[in-house]
Amino acid sequence: MPNRTWNRTRTARTRPLPRLELAARPRPWPRALGLTTVVLVGAWLGLLVVGNVRAPVGPMDTTMALRPSVAGGTKINISPLGDLSLDSHVAPVRLEVNVDRLDPERSQALVDHPERLSGLQDEVARDVGHGTLDLAVRSCVAVVSGATALGLAVYRRPRRALAAGGLALALLAASGASAYATWNPKSVLEPRFSGLLSSAPSVVGNARSIVTEFDVYQKELARLVTNVTKLYDVTSTLPAYRPDPSTIRVLHVSDIHLNPASWKIIGSLVKQYQVNVIVDSGDTMDHGAAAENGFLDPVRDLGVPYVWVRGNHDSRTTQRYLERMKNAHVLDDGRAETVAGLRFAGIGDPQFTPDRSVVAGSEASEELAGARLASALRDQQAAGTPADVAVAHEPSAARETDGLVPLVLCGHLHHEGTEMLPYGTRLRMEGSTGGSGLRAVEHKYPAPIEASILYFDRDSRRLQAWDAIRLGGLGLTTAEVSRHLADENQPGATRSPAPSSGTVTTAP
């Protein structure tokens, strides 16, 4: 018995011990990266969905929101004029303010009681303060709710979800502290303008002079508010046409004549009016030389199709250059294309006269080109694919299409106008979107910059209304938008309506 016990003990001593392995160390970095991603995405979604605050600021109704940003700052959008940016703070969030509308009643109250202008600055400051406080509270709720909800959806653990919400709140608080520490109140003196507001410094004067000469600024503000109030009074009586989301919006431009400022104006109009297609009725260039072709490159960046016909200042070289652009649709010899739901047919100008010479028989050649376009329109009707809009450069060529198409667009004469032709075709002539280019300095008064927004019904593809846009030419700071309705939208009307317009005019 002792021997057996001794043998069992000896065997236990000689048996090899089991090998011990170290447990794998947890890797915290992937988990931390995943949690950070959930927090950032959830906070961004929360701000996007419920992070907006509507707040009155003086006579304006605004919408304020916080958005993620690398550089921070403040962006103020004044549709449809453009926006301005302020380097107000450095933080991973940007304050966005959209000016939705100018309230007519509050504006009229300022006009009726000019003494209130002296307290307008304090009133605006209070309104901004209240709006910012409401925005801060709502943003806290938005980021916490968004991060918590996404954390719960991803991890399915309440503790991890609450951790995501708390981390989002801490991140927002740190961003707020950074914004407070870097707040720069003088940034309002050095704004950056874009869109049509690029001319704002010439409209309202230098921001520093406004601060040093506030009495003069108050008088100008009163005059501006008065004019804007008149604009709202006029627009309340404009023809009641409201484009619905399905409306096709066409921007008609013409006679740009190498004015580089035109591209900024066109880009702003495309964005603010949500344009579907641009129609250029020619004379985009001035001499038609190959050296000028680079001027056309911004066409690629407009983000919408660009329908174009050749003018008498555009060469075949210009035409071939545009034909290579993906979003350009060059029409010539009556060729038709369907673009953005409308069928366009057009012909280039038969003349090339960059030196503005008058060629013998030019009128006959224009009418012959119009006859070729009319013949093509007849062929398209016979084939069951009628055109909705015809495009030519010269009005004399455009008139040859009467009775074959509902609407024909043209330019050339550097002033806008509308004419109902004898057989029912509406001729719409555009002014110079380039303000006549270098010719702006040839006459006593500079030519205005003109363009039109045409509204088409998507089902009938017929013109419903148009807005004629007119901006002051070189050295002038005036703006006018007039609304016109097509005859069929005027109850009992038998002829094209006289324009009803609202104008805001300011002077240096």
ZABAGU-187965 format. One line per 3 residues: number of its first residue (from 1); for each residue x negated, y negated, z of C-alpha. Coordinates in Angstrom, 1 decimal. Example, Ala and Ser with C-alpha at 12.3 -4.5 7.8 and 13.67 -1.06 7.14 Angstrom:
1) -12.3/4.5/7.8 | -13.7/1.1/7.1
This chain:
1) 0.0/0.0/0.0 | -2.8/-2.5/0.8 | -4.5/-1.5/-2.4
4) -1.4/-2.2/-4.4 | -1.0/-5.6/-2.8 | -4.7/-6.4/-3.5
7) -4.4/-5.4/-7.1 | -1.3/-7.6/-7.6 | -3.1/-10.5/-6.0
10) -6.2/-9.9/-8.2 | -4.0/-9.7/-11.4 | -2.3/-13.0/-10.5
13) -5.7/-14.6/-10.0 | -7.1/-13.3/-13.4 | -3.9/-14.2/-15.4
16) -4.5/-17.4/-17.4 | -2.5/-20.4/-16.3 | 0.0/-21.9/-18.7
19) -1.3/-24.8/-20.8 | 0.0/-28.1/-19.8 | 0.9/-30.6/-22.6
22) 1.3/-34.3/-22.2 | 4.8/-35.6/-23.1 | 4.9/-37.9/-26.2
25) 4.8/-41.5/-25.2 | 7.8/-43.5/-26.2 | 7.3/-46.0/-28.9
28) 8.9/-49.3/-27.9 | 8.1/-51.3/-31.0 | 10.6/-49.7/-33.4
31) 13.3/-49.9/-30.8 | 12.5/-53.6/-30.1 | 12.4/-54.4/-33.8
34) 15.8/-52.7/-34.3 | 17.3/-54.6/-31.3 | 15.9/-57.9/-32.7
37) 17.4/-57.2/-36.1 | 20.8/-56.4/-34.5 | 20.7/-59.6/-32.5
40) 19.7/-61.9/-35.4 | 22.2/-60.4/-37.9 | 25.0/-60.3/-35.3
43) 24.4/-63.9/-34.2 | 24.3/-65.1/-37.9 | 27.6/-63.3/-38.6
46) 29.2/-64.8/-35.5 | 28.1/-68.3/-36.5 | 29.3/-67.7/-40.0
49) 32.8/-66.5/-39.0 | 33.7/-68.6/-36.0 | 30.9/-71.1/-35.6
52) 32.6/-74.1/-37.3 | 34.1/-77.1/-35.5 | 36.4/-79.7/-37.1
55) 35.7/-83.1/-35.6 | 36.8/-86.6/-36.5 | 33.9/-89.1/-36.8
58) 35.1/-92.6/-37.1 | 37.4/-92.8/-40.1 | 36.2/-89.4/-41.5
61) 37.2/-85.8/-40.9 | 34.2/-83.6/-40.7 | 33.3/-79.9/-40.2
64) 30.2/-79.2/-38.1 | 28.3/-75.9/-38.1 | 25.0/-74.4/-37.0
67) 23.1/-72.2/-39.5 | 19.8/-70.3/-39.3 | 16.9/-72.2/-40.7
70) 13.1/-72.1/-40.8 | 12.5/-75.8/-40.6 | 15.6/-77.0/-38.8
73) 16.9/-80.5/-39.5 | 20.3/-81.9/-40.4 | 22.2/-81.7/-43.7
76) 25.2/-83.9/-44.4 | 27.3/-82.9/-47.4 | 29.5/-85.6/-48.9
79) 31.4/-83.9/-51.7 | 31.5/-84.5/-54.6 | 28.6/-87.0/-54.4
82) 25.9/-84.8/-53.1 | 24.1/-84.5/-49.8 | 21.4/-86.0/-47.6
85) 18.9/-84.3/-45.3 | 17.4/-85.6/-42.1 | 14.3/-84.3/-40.3
88) 16.1/-84.6/-37.0 | 14.6/-81.7/-35.1 | 12.4/-78.7/-35.4
91) 14.1/-75.4/-34.5 | 15.3/-72.2/-36.1 | 18.8/-73.6/-36.5
94) 20.1/-76.4/-38.8 | 23.0/-78.7/-38.2 | 25.3/-78.9/-41.2
97) 28.0/-81.6/-41.4 | 30.5/-81.5/-44.2 | 32.5/-84.7/-44.8
100) 35.9/-83.3/-45.7 | 37.8/-86.5/-46.3 | 38.2/-90.1/-45.3
103) 41.4/-90.5/-43.3 | 43.5/-93.3/-44.9 | 45.2/-94.3/-41.7
106) 42.1/-94.7/-39.7 | 40.4/-96.5/-42.6 | 43.3/-98.9/-43.0
109) 43.2/-99.6/-39.3 | 39.6/-100.8/-39.7 | 40.6/-103.0/-42.6
112) 43.6/-104.5/-40.7 | 41.5/-105.1/-37.6 | 38.0/-106.0/-38.7
115) 37.0/-106.8/-35.1 | 36.9/-103.1/-34.5 | 33.9/-102.8/-36.8
118) 31.8/-104.2/-34.0 | 32.5/-101.1/-31.9 | 32.4/-98.7/-34.8
121) 28.8/-97.7/-34.0 | 29.7/-96.7/-30.5 | 32.8/-94.9/-31.6
124) 30.9/-92.8/-34.1 | 28.3/-92.0/-31.5 | 31.0/-90.8/-29.1
127) 32.7/-88.8/-31.8 | 29.4/-87.1/-32.8 | 28.7/-86.4/-29.1
130) 32.0/-84.7/-28.5 | 31.7/-82.8/-31.8 | 28.2/-81.6/-30.9
133) 29.3/-80.5/-27.4 | 32.3/-78.5/-28.9 | 29.9/-77.0/-31.5
136) 27.4/-76.0/-28.8 | 30.2/-74.2/-26.8 | 31.7/-72.5/-29.8
139) 28.2/-71.5/-31.1 | 27.4/-69.8/-27.8 | 30.6/-67.8/-27.9
142) 30.0/-67.0/-31.6 | 26.4/-65.7/-31.2 | 27.2/-63.7/-28.1
145) 30.3/-62.2/-29.6 | 28.7/-61.4/-32.9 | 25.5/-59.8/-31.4
148) 27.6/-57.9/-28.8 | 30.0/-56.5/-31.4 | 27.3/-55.5/-33.8
151) 25.3/-53.9/-30.9 | 28.3/-51.9/-29.9 | 28.9/-50.8/-33.5
154) 25.2/-49.7/-33.9 | 24.3/-48.3/-30.5 | 27.7/-47.3/-29.2
157) 26.5/-48.0/-25.7 | 28.0/-50.9/-23.7 | 24.7/-51.6/-21.9
160) 22.7/-52.0/-25.1 | 25.5/-54.1/-26.6 | 25.5/-56.4/-23.6
163) 21.7/-56.6/-23.9 | 22.0/-57.7/-27.5 | 24.5/-60.4/-26.5
166) 22.3/-61.7/-23.7 | 19.3/-61.8/-26.0 | 21.3/-63.7/-28.6
169) 22.3/-66.3/-26.0 | 18.8/-66.7/-24.8 | 17.6/-67.2/-28.4
172) 20.2/-69.9/-28.9 | 19.3/-71.6/-25.7 | 15.6/-71.6/-26.7
175) 16.6/-73.0/-30.1 | 18.6/-75.7/-28.3 | 15.6/-76.5/-26.1
178) 13.3/-76.8/-29.0 | 15.8/-79.1/-30.8 | 16.1/-81.3/-27.8
181) 12.3/-81.5/-27.3 | 11.7/-82.4/-30.9 | 14.7/-84.6/-31.5
184) 13.8/-87.5/-33.7 | 16.5/-90.3/-33.7 | 14.5/-92.3/-36.3
187) 15.1/-89.6/-38.9 | 18.3/-91.4/-39.9 | 16.1/-94.2/-41.3
190) 14.4/-91.9/-43.8 | 17.0/-89.6/-45.3 | 16.4/-87.5/-48.4
193) 19.2/-87.8/-51.0 | 20.3/-85.3/-53.6 | 23.0/-85.1/-56.3
196) 24.8/-88.3/-57.2 | 23.7/-89.7/-53.8 | 20.2/-90.0/-55.2
199) 21.2/-93.6/-56.1 | 22.4/-94.3/-52.6 | 19.4/-96.4/-51.5
202) 20.3/-98.8/-54.3 | 24.0/-98.8/-53.2 | 23.7/-99.4/-49.5
205) 20.2/-100.9/-49.3 | 17.2/-99.7/-47.4 | 18.0/-98.0/-44.1
208) 15.5/-100.1/-42.2 | 17.0/-103.3/-43.5 | 20.4/-102.1/-42.3
211) 19.1/-101.7/-38.8 | 17.4/-105.2/-38.8 | 20.3/-107.0/-40.5
214) 23.3/-105.2/-38.9 | 25.5/-108.2/-39.2 | 25.2/-108.2/-43.0
217) 25.7/-104.5/-43.0 | 28.9/-104.8/-41.1 | 30.3/-107.1/-43.8
220) 29.3/-104.7/-46.5 | 30.8/-101.8/-44.6 | 34.1/-103.7/-44.3
223) 34.1/-104.3/-48.0 | 33.2/-100.7/-48.8 | 35.9/-99.3/-46.4
226) 38.4/-101.7/-48.0 | 37.6/-100.4/-51.5 | 37.7/-96.8/-50.4
229) 41.0/-97.4/-48.8 | 42.3/-98.9/-52.0 | 41.0/-95.7/-53.8
232) 43.0/-93.5/-51.5 | 46.1/-95.7/-52.0 | 45.7/-95.4/-55.8
235) 45.0/-91.6/-55.7 | 48.2/-91.1/-53.7 | 50.1/-92.2/-56.8
238) 48.0/-90.3/-59.4 | 49.8/-87.6/-61.5 | 50.4/-84.7/-59.2
241) 48.1/-82.1/-60.8 | 46.2/-79.8/-58.5 | 43.9/-77.3/-60.2
244) 44.3/-73.8/-58.7 | 41.4/-71.4/-58.3 | 42.2/-69.7/-61.6
247) 41.8/-73.0/-63.6 | 39.0/-73.0/-66.1 | 36.8/-76.1/-65.5
250) 34.9/-77.4/-68.5 | 32.3/-80.2/-68.2 | 32.1/-82.2/-71.4
253) 28.9/-84.2/-72.0 | 27.5/-85.9/-75.0 | 24.7/-88.2/-76.3
256) 22.2/-87.6/-73.5 | 19.4/-89.1/-75.6 | 16.5/-87.8/-73.6
259) 17.6/-89.4/-70.3 | 16.1/-87.1/-67.6 | 18.5/-88.4/-65.0
262) 21.3/-86.8/-66.9 | 20.3/-83.3/-65.7 | 20.6/-84.2/-62.0
265) 24.0/-85.7/-62.6 | 25.2/-82.7/-64.7 | 23.8/-80.3/-62.0
268) 25.7/-82.1/-59.3 | 28.9/-82.2/-61.2 | 28.6/-78.4/-62.0
271) 28.2/-77.7/-58.3 | 30.8/-80.1/-56.9 | 33.5/-79.4/-59.4
274) 32.8/-75.7/-59.6 | 32.4/-75.9/-63.4 | 32.7/-72.7/-65.5
277) 31.1/-73.9/-68.7 | 29.4/-77.0/-70.1 | 30.1/-78.3/-73.6
280) 27.5/-80.7/-75.2 | 28.7/-82.4/-78.4 | 25.3/-83.3/-79.6
283) 22.5/-86.0/-79.6 | 20.8/-84.4/-76.7 | 17.5/-85.5/-78.1
286) 16.4/-88.8/-79.6 | 13.9/-88.0/-82.4 | 14.4/-84.2/-82.7
289) 10.6/-83.6/-82.7 | 9.2/-80.3/-81.4 | 7.3/-82.3/-78.7
292) 10.7/-83.1/-77.2 | 11.8/-79.5/-76.8 | 10.6/-79.2/-73.2
295) 13.3/-81.7/-72.2 | 15.9/-79.0/-72.8 | 14.3/-76.6/-70.2
298) 16.7/-77.6/-67.3 | 19.5/-76.1/-69.3 | 18.3/-72.7/-68.1
301) 18.7/-73.7/-64.4 | 22.3/-75.1/-64.6 | 23.8/-71.7/-63.7
304) 26.7/-71.8/-66.2 | 27.0/-71.2/-70.0 | 26.0/-74.2/-72.2
307) 27.9/-74.6/-75.4 | 26.1/-77.0/-77.8 | 26.5/-78.4/-81.3
310) 23.8/-80.4/-83.2 | 24.1/-84.2/-83.4 | 22.4/-86.5/-85.9
313) 19.5/-87.0/-83.5 | 19.0/-83.2/-83.1 | 16.9/-81.3/-85.5
316) 17.0/-77.7/-86.7 | 13.9/-77.2/-84.6 | 15.9/-78.4/-81.5
319) 18.6/-76.0/-82.5 | 16.3/-73.0/-82.8 | 14.8/-73.8/-79.4
322) 18.2/-73.8/-77.7 | 19.2/-70.6/-79.4 | 16.5/-68.7/-77.5
325) 18.0/-69.6/-74.1 | 20.2/-66.9/-72.6 | 22.9/-69.2/-71.3
328) 23.0/-71.4/-74.4 | 25.7/-70.8/-77.1 | 24.8/-72.8/-80.2
331) 27.8/-73.2/-82.6 | 27.3/-74.1/-86.3 | 29.0/-73.6/-89.6
334) 32.4/-73.0/-87.9 | 31.1/-70.0/-85.9 | 33.3/-69.1/-82.8
337) 32.4/-67.6/-79.5 | 34.5/-66.8/-76.4 | 32.8/-68.3/-73.3
340) 34.3/-68.4/-69.8 | 37.7/-67.4/-71.1 | 38.0/-70.0/-73.9
343) 37.2/-69.6/-77.6 | 35.1/-72.4/-78.9 | 34.3/-73.1/-82.6
346) 31.9/-75.7/-83.8 | 29.7/-77.2/-86.5 | 26.5/-79.2/-86.3
349) 26.1/-82.7/-87.7 | 25.2/-82.5/-91.4 | 22.9/-85.6/-91.0
352) 19.6/-85.9/-89.3 | 18.9/-89.6/-88.8 | 16.7/-90.1/-85.7
355) 15.7/-93.5/-87.0 | 19.4/-94.6/-86.9 | 19.3/-95.2/-90.7
358) 22.6/-95.3/-92.6 | 22.6/-92.9/-95.5 | 24.7/-93.5/-98.6
361) 27.7/-91.1/-98.6 | 27.3/-90.3/-94.9 | 31.0/-90.6/-94.2
364) 31.8/-88.2/-97.0 | 29.2/-85.7/-95.7 | 30.8/-85.8/-92.3
367) 34.3/-85.2/-93.7 | 32.9/-82.3/-95.7 | 31.4/-80.8/-92.6
370) 34.8/-81.2/-90.9 | 36.5/-79.5/-93.8 | 34.1/-76.5/-93.4
373) 35.0/-76.3/-89.8 | 38.7/-76.5/-90.6 | 38.3/-73.7/-93.2
376) 36.6/-71.5/-90.5 | 39.5/-72.3/-88.1 | 42.0/-71.1/-90.7
379) 40.1/-67.9/-91.2 | 40.0/-67.3/-87.5 | 43.8/-67.9/-87.2
382) 44.4/-65.4/-90.1 | 42.2/-62.8/-88.3 | 44.3/-63.2/-85.1
385) 41.5/-64.8/-83.1 | 42.4/-68.5/-83.1 | 40.0/-71.0/-81.4
388) 41.1/-72.9/-78.3 | 38.6/-75.7/-78.6 | 36.8/-77.1/-81.6
391) 33.5/-79.1/-81.2 | 31.8/-81.5/-83.6 | 29.5/-84.5/-83.1
394) 31.1/-87.1/-85.3 | 34.8/-88.2/-84.8 | 35.3/-88.3/-88.5
397) 34.4/-84.6/-88.8 | 36.5/-83.8/-85.7 | 39.6/-85.3/-87.3
400) 39.5/-82.8/-90.1 | 40.6/-80.1/-87.7 | 44.0/-81.7/-87.1
403) 46.8/-79.1/-86.8 | 44.4/-76.2/-86.6 | 43.4/-76.3/-82.9
406) 44.9/-77.7/-79.8 | 41.8/-79.7/-78.8 | 38.7/-81.0/-80.5
409) 35.7/-82.5/-78.7 | 33.2/-85.0/-80.1 | 30.9/-87.8/-79.2
412) 28.5/-90.1/-81.2 | 30.1/-93.5/-80.5 | 28.9/-93.8/-76.9
415) 32.3/-94.6/-75.5 | 35.0/-92.3/-74.3 | 38.6/-92.1/-75.6
418) 41.5/-89.8/-76.4 | 43.6/-89.8/-79.5 | 46.6/-87.7/-80.5
421) 46.2/-86.8/-84.2 | 49.2/-86.8/-86.6 | 49.6/-83.0/-86.6
424) 49.3/-82.4/-82.9 | 45.6/-81.9/-82.2 | 44.2/-83.9/-79.3
427) 40.8/-85.5/-80.0 | 38.8/-86.1/-76.9 | 35.7/-88.3/-77.5
430) 33.0/-88.4/-74.8 | 30.8/-91.4/-74.0 | 27.0/-91.2/-73.5
433) 26.1/-89.0/-70.5 | 22.6/-90.4/-70.9 | 23.7/-94.0/-70.7
436) 22.5/-94.4/-74.4 | 19.0/-93.5/-73.3 | 16.4/-96.1/-74.2
439) 19.1/-98.1/-75.9 | 20.5/-99.1/-72.5 | 18.2/-102.1/-72.5
442) 19.0/-103.3/-76.0 | 22.3/-105.1/-75.1 | 23.5/-107.6/-72.6
445) 25.2/-105.0/-70.5 | 23.8/-101.5/-70.1 | 25.9/-98.6/-71.3
448) 27.6/-96.6/-68.6 | 27.0/-92.9/-67.9 | 30.1/-90.9/-68.8
451) 31.3/-87.3/-68.6 | 34.6/-85.5/-68.2 | 35.9/-82.5/-66.3
454) 38.6/-80.7/-68.4 | 41.1/-78.4/-66.7 | 42.5/-75.5/-68.7
457) 45.2/-73.0/-67.7 | 43.6/-69.6/-67.8 | 46.7/-67.9/-69.2
460) 47.7/-70.3/-72.0 | 44.2/-71.6/-72.5 | 45.7/-75.1/-73.0
463) 44.4/-78.4/-71.6 | 46.3/-79.4/-68.4 | 44.4/-82.5/-67.2
466) 41.1/-84.2/-67.3 | 39.0/-86.4/-65.0 | 37.0/-89.1/-66.8
469) 33.9/-89.9/-64.8 | 32.1/-93.2/-65.3 | 29.0/-94.3/-63.5
472) 27.3/-97.7/-63.8 | 24.5/-97.9/-66.2 | 20.9/-99.1/-65.7
475) 20.7/-101.4/-62.6 | 24.4/-101.1/-61.8 | 26.0/-99.2/-58.9
478) 29.6/-98.6/-59.8 | 31.6/-95.4/-60.0 | 35.0/-94.6/-61.3
481) 37.0/-91.3/-61.6 | 40.3/-91.5/-63.5 | 42.9/-88.6/-63.7
484) 44.8/-88.0/-66.9 | 47.5/-85.5/-67.6 | 48.3/-83.7/-70.9
487) 51.6/-84.6/-72.5 | 53.2/-81.3/-71.6 | 52.6/-81.9/-67.9
490) 54.3/-85.3/-68.0 | 58.1/-84.8/-67.6 | 59.8/-86.4/-70.5
493) 56.6/-87.9/-71.9 | 56.1/-88.1/-75.6 | 52.6/-89.7/-75.9
496) 49.3/-89.4/-74.1 | 49.5/-91.1/-70.6 | 47.8/-94.3/-69.8
499) 44.9/-93.6/-67.4 | 45.6/-93.9/-63.7 | 42.3/-94.5/-61.9
502) 40.7/-95.2/-58.5 | 37.5/-97.1/-58.4 | 34.9/-97.7/-55.7
505) 32.6/-100.5/-56.7 | 29.5/-101.6/-54.8 | 26.8/-104.1/-55.8
508) 23.2/-104.5/-54.8
